[in-house]
Amino acid sequence: MATKSIGKRQELQKRDGTRFRCRAVVERFGTKAAFRGPPVPTILLRDVVDADTGTLLTHHLWFTPGKWSVGLAGGDIFEFEAHAADDIKGYQGRREVYNAPISRDWKLQRPTKVTILPHESVAAA
């Protein structure tokens, strides 16, 4: 199975396999279709940066909300720790069924230690 790099999220690629603190803005909540059953809830984060250096990691990132996201609302700015990992995208089943290219991207996973920041302190920073 050959994969191609799509050149996205290069800062995340540099941190592949490491855990670090991030800051992001909650853009919105939504849903995505599930293979079976009801739709799966989602949360869209924007302007994801390294909390220590302010380096932009990615413009946006989708997550499946869990216990870590309880209390977050649209527009909230928060910090969290997460693990950078690669993300293989595309259909990975039998090629004769659907012959589309597979690509490699990077993501954040296993968010923990969430801290919602007051809006006033972020504006001053």
ChimeraX commands (.cxc) that place a marker at each C-alpha (Angstrom):
marker #1 position 0.00,0.00,0.00 radius 0.5
marker #1 position 1.72,3.17,-1.19 radius 0.5
marker #1 position 0.94,6.46,0.48 radius 0.5
marker #1 position 1.76,9.96,-0.60 radius 0.5
marker #1 position 2.39,12.90,1.66 radius 0.5
marker #1 position -0.01,15.76,0.96 radius 0.5
marker #1 position 2.20,18.45,2.48 radius 0.5
marker #1 position -0.24,19.55,5.16 radius 0.5
marker #1 position 0.46,20.28,8.77 radius 0.5
marker #1 position 4.23,20.28,8.48 radius 0.5
marker #1 position 4.66,21.57,12.02 radius 0.5
marker #1 position 2.74,18.54,13.30 radius 0.5
marker #1 position 4.88,16.28,11.12 radius 0.5
marker #1 position 8.03,17.66,12.80 radius 0.5
marker #1 position 6.55,16.74,16.21 radius 0.5
marker #1 position 5.37,13.25,15.22 radius 0.5
marker #1 position 5.36,10.98,18.26 radius 0.5
marker #1 position 5.70,13.75,20.86 radius 0.5
marker #1 position 3.26,15.11,23.44 radius 0.5
marker #1 position 3.03,18.87,24.00 radius 0.5
marker #1 position 0.69,21.68,25.07 radius 0.5
marker #1 position -1.55,23.36,22.47 radius 0.5
marker #1 position -3.97,26.29,22.37 radius 0.5
marker #1 position -7.03,26.42,20.10 radius 0.5
marker #1 position -10.37,28.13,19.52 radius 0.5
marker #1 position -13.62,26.13,19.43 radius 0.5
marker #1 position -15.15,27.00,16.06 radius 0.5
marker #1 position -18.29,24.85,16.23 radius 0.5
marker #1 position -19.85,21.52,17.09 radius 0.5
marker #1 position -21.41,19.25,14.48 radius 0.5
marker #1 position -21.87,15.64,13.38 radius 0.5
marker #1 position -20.53,13.24,10.77 radius 0.5
marker #1 position -22.13,10.17,9.28 radius 0.5
marker #1 position -21.32,6.87,10.94 radius 0.5
marker #1 position -20.87,3.56,9.14 radius 0.5
marker #1 position -23.72,2.20,11.26 radius 0.5
marker #1 position -25.99,3.86,13.76 radius 0.5
marker #1 position -26.64,7.50,14.55 radius 0.5
marker #1 position -24.34,10.34,13.45 radius 0.5
marker #1 position -21.10,10.82,15.41 radius 0.5
marker #1 position -20.65,14.18,17.18 radius 0.5
marker #1 position -17.67,16.33,16.15 radius 0.5
marker #1 position -15.89,19.47,17.31 radius 0.5
marker #1 position -14.00,21.80,14.98 radius 0.5
marker #1 position -10.96,23.61,16.39 radius 0.5
marker #1 position -9.29,26.51,14.57 radius 0.5
marker #1 position -5.97,28.31,14.92 radius 0.5
marker #1 position -4.26,25.46,16.76 radius 0.5
marker #1 position -0.92,26.75,18.06 radius 0.5
marker #1 position 1.87,25.54,20.33 radius 0.5
marker #1 position 0.97,27.02,23.74 radius 0.5
marker #1 position 4.62,27.67,24.65 radius 0.5
marker #1 position 5.93,29.24,21.42 radius 0.5
marker #1 position 2.78,30.41,19.60 radius 0.5
marker #1 position 3.84,28.52,16.45 radius 0.5
marker #1 position 0.85,27.76,14.23 radius 0.5
marker #1 position 0.42,23.99,14.01 radius 0.5
marker #1 position -2.67,23.91,11.78 radius 0.5
marker #1 position -5.50,26.22,10.72 radius 0.5
marker #1 position -8.17,23.72,11.70 radius 0.5
marker #1 position -8.57,20.28,13.24 radius 0.5
marker #1 position -11.58,17.99,13.72 radius 0.5
marker #1 position -12.02,15.90,16.88 radius 0.5
marker #1 position -14.61,13.54,18.24 radius 0.5
marker #1 position -15.61,15.13,21.56 radius 0.5
marker #1 position -15.25,13.15,24.76 radius 0.5
marker #1 position -14.87,13.78,28.47 radius 0.5
marker #1 position -12.04,16.19,27.69 radius 0.5
marker #1 position -14.43,18.58,25.89 radius 0.5
marker #1 position -17.14,18.83,28.56 radius 0.5
marker #1 position -17.75,22.50,29.32 radius 0.5
marker #1 position -16.42,23.83,26.00 radius 0.5
marker #1 position -18.64,26.10,23.90 radius 0.5
marker #1 position -18.27,27.83,20.54 radius 0.5
marker #1 position -15.76,30.68,20.74 radius 0.5
marker #1 position -13.94,29.31,23.78 radius 0.5
marker #1 position -10.15,29.52,23.74 radius 0.5
marker #1 position -8.53,26.67,25.61 radius 0.5
marker #1 position -5.25,24.86,26.17 radius 0.5
marker #1 position -4.70,21.12,26.18 radius 0.5
marker #1 position -1.99,18.52,25.90 radius 0.5
marker #1 position -2.05,16.18,22.90 radius 0.5
marker #1 position 0.06,13.65,21.05 radius 0.5
marker #1 position 1.09,14.28,17.41 radius 0.5
marker #1 position 0.66,11.26,15.13 radius 0.5
marker #1 position 0.37,10.42,11.46 radius 0.5
marker #1 position -3.07,9.92,9.92 radius 0.5
marker #1 position -3.56,7.68,6.88 radius 0.5
marker #1 position -6.54,8.94,4.87 radius 0.5
marker #1 position -8.51,7.21,2.16 radius 0.5
marker #1 position -10.10,3.85,1.46 radius 0.5
marker #1 position -7.78,1.05,2.58 radius 0.5
marker #1 position -9.87,-1.96,1.62 radius 0.5
marker #1 position -9.78,-4.03,-1.54 radius 0.5
marker #1 position -8.49,-1.98,-4.47 radius 0.5
marker #1 position -10.87,-3.56,-6.99 radius 0.5
marker #1 position -13.80,-2.15,-4.99 radius 0.5
marker #1 position -12.62,1.46,-4.91 radius 0.5
marker #1 position -9.32,2.52,-6.44 radius 0.5
marker #1 position -8.58,5.92,-4.89 radius 0.5
marker #1 position -5.20,7.18,-3.67 radius 0.5
marker #1 position -4.26,6.95,-0.02 radius 0.5
marker #1 position -2.64,10.00,1.55 radius 0.5
marker #1 position -0.75,10.72,4.74 radius 0.5
marker #1 position -1.49,13.64,7.02 radius 0.5
marker #1 position -0.78,14.46,10.68 radius 0.5
marker #1 position -3.20,14.91,13.55 radius 0.5
marker #1 position -3.39,15.49,17.28 radius 0.5
marker #1 position -4.82,12.72,19.40 radius 0.5
marker #1 position -5.61,11.88,23.05 radius 0.5
marker #1 position -6.24,15.43,24.34 radius 0.5
marker #1 position -5.94,15.81,28.13 radius 0.5
marker #1 position -5.45,18.51,30.77 radius 0.5
marker #1 position -7.93,20.95,29.22 radius 0.5
marker #1 position -7.92,24.49,30.61 radius 0.5
marker #1 position -10.46,27.03,29.35 radius 0.5
marker #1 position -8.80,30.45,29.17 radius 0.5
marker #1 position -10.59,33.68,30.09 radius 0.5
marker #1 position -11.24,35.77,26.96 radius 0.5
marker #1 position -9.72,38.91,28.51 radius 0.5
marker #1 position -6.31,37.32,29.23 radius 0.5
marker #1 position -6.00,35.99,25.68 radius 0.5
marker #1 position -6.78,39.38,24.13 radius 0.5
marker #1 position -3.96,40.93,26.16 radius 0.5
marker #1 position -1.43,38.28,25.09 radius 0.5
marker link #1:1,2 radius 0.2
marker link #1:2,3 radius 0.2
marker link #1:3,4 radius 0.2
marker link #1:4,5 radius 0.2
marker link #1:5,6 radius 0.2
marker link #1:6,7 radius 0.2
marker link #1:7,8 radius 0.2
marker link #1:8,9 radius 0.2
marker link #1:9,10 radius 0.2
marker link #1:10,11 radius 0.2
marker link #1:11,12 radius 0.2
marker link #1:12,13 radius 0.2
marker link #1:13,14 radius 0.2
marker link #1:14,15 radius 0.2
marker link #1:15,16 radius 0.2
marker link #1:16,17 radius 0.2
marker link #1:17,18 radius 0.2
marker link #1:18,19 radius 0.2
marker link #1:19,20 radius 0.2
marker link #1:20,21 radius 0.2
marker link #1:21,22 radius 0.2
marker link #1:22,23 radius 0.2
marker link #1:23,24 radius 0.2
marker link #1:24,25 radius 0.2
marker link #1:25,26 radius 0.2
marker link #1:26,27 radius 0.2
marker link #1:27,28 radius 0.2
marker link #1:28,29 radius 0.2
marker link #1:29,30 radius 0.2
marker link #1:30,31 radius 0.2
marker link #1:31,32 radius 0.2
marker link #1:32,33 radius 0.2
marker link #1:33,34 radius 0.2
marker link #1:34,35 radius 0.2
marker link #1:35,36 radius 0.2
marker link #1:36,37 radius 0.2
marker link #1:37,38 radius 0.2
marker link #1:38,39 radius 0.2
marker link #1:39,40 radius 0.2
marker link #1:40,41 radius 0.2
marker link #1:41,42 radius 0.2
marker link #1:42,43 radius 0.2
marker link #1:43,44 radius 0.2
marker link #1:44,45 radius 0.2
marker link #1:45,46 radius 0.2
marker link #1:46,47 radius 0.2
marker link #1:47,48 radius 0.2
marker link #1:48,49 radius 0.2
marker link #1:49,50 radius 0.2
marker link #1:50,51 radius 0.2
marker link #1:51,52 radius 0.2
marker link #1:52,53 radius 0.2
marker link #1:53,54 radius 0.2
marker link #1:54,55 radius 0.2
marker link #1:55,56 radius 0.2
marker link #1:56,57 radius 0.2
marker link #1:57,58 radius 0.2
marker link #1:58,59 radius 0.2
marker link #1:59,60 radius 0.2
marker link #1:60,61 radius 0.2
marker link #1:61,62 radius 0.2
marker link #1:62,63 radius 0.2
marker link #1:63,64 radius 0.2
marker link #1:64,65 radius 0.2
marker link #1:65,66 radius 0.2
marker link #1:66,67 radius 0.2
marker link #1:67,68 radius 0.2
marker link #1:68,69 radius 0.2
marker link #1:69,70 radius 0.2
marker link #1:70,71 radius 0.2
marker link #1:71,72 radius 0.2
marker link #1:72,73 radius 0.2
marker link #1:73,74 radius 0.2
marker link #1:74,75 radius 0.2
marker link #1:75,76 radius 0.2
marker link #1:76,77 radius 0.2
marker link #1:77,78 radius 0.2
marker link #1:78,79 radius 0.2
marker link #1:79,80 radius 0.2
marker link #1:80,81 radius 0.2
marker link #1:81,82 radius 0.2
marker link #1:82,83 radius 0.2
marker link #1:83,84 radius 0.2
marker link #1:84,85 radius 0.2
marker link #1:85,86 radius 0.2
marker link #1:86,87 radius 0.2
marker link #1:87,88 radius 0.2
marker link #1:88,89 radius 0.2
marker link #1:89,90 radius 0.2
marker link #1:90,91 radius 0.2
marker link #1:91,92 radius 0.2
marker link #1:92,93 radius 0.2
marker link #1:93,94 radius 0.2
marker link #1:94,95 radius 0.2
marker link #1:95,96 radius 0.2
marker link #1:96,97 radius 0.2
marker link #1:97,98 radius 0.2
marker link #1:98,99 radius 0.2
marker link #1:99,100 radius 0.2
marker link #1:100,101 radius 0.2
marker link #1:101,102 radius 0.2
marker link #1:102,103 radius 0.2
marker link #1:103,104 radius 0.2
marker link #1:104,105 radius 0.2
marker link #1:105,106 radius 0.2
marker link #1:106,107 radius 0.2
marker link #1:107,108 radius 0.2
marker link #1:108,109 radius 0.2
marker link #1:109,110 radius 0.2
marker link #1:110,111 radius 0.2
marker link #1:111,112 radius 0.2
marker link #1:112,113 radius 0.2
marker link #1:113,114 radius 0.2
marker link #1:114,115 radius 0.2
marker link #1:115,116 radius 0.2
marker link #1:116,117 radius 0.2
marker link #1:117,118 radius 0.2
marker link #1:118,119 radius 0.2
marker link #1:119,120 radius 0.2
marker link #1:120,121 radius 0.2
marker link #1:121,122 radius 0.2
marker link #1:122,123 radius 0.2
marker link #1:123,124 radius 0.2
marker link #1:124,125 radius 0.2
view
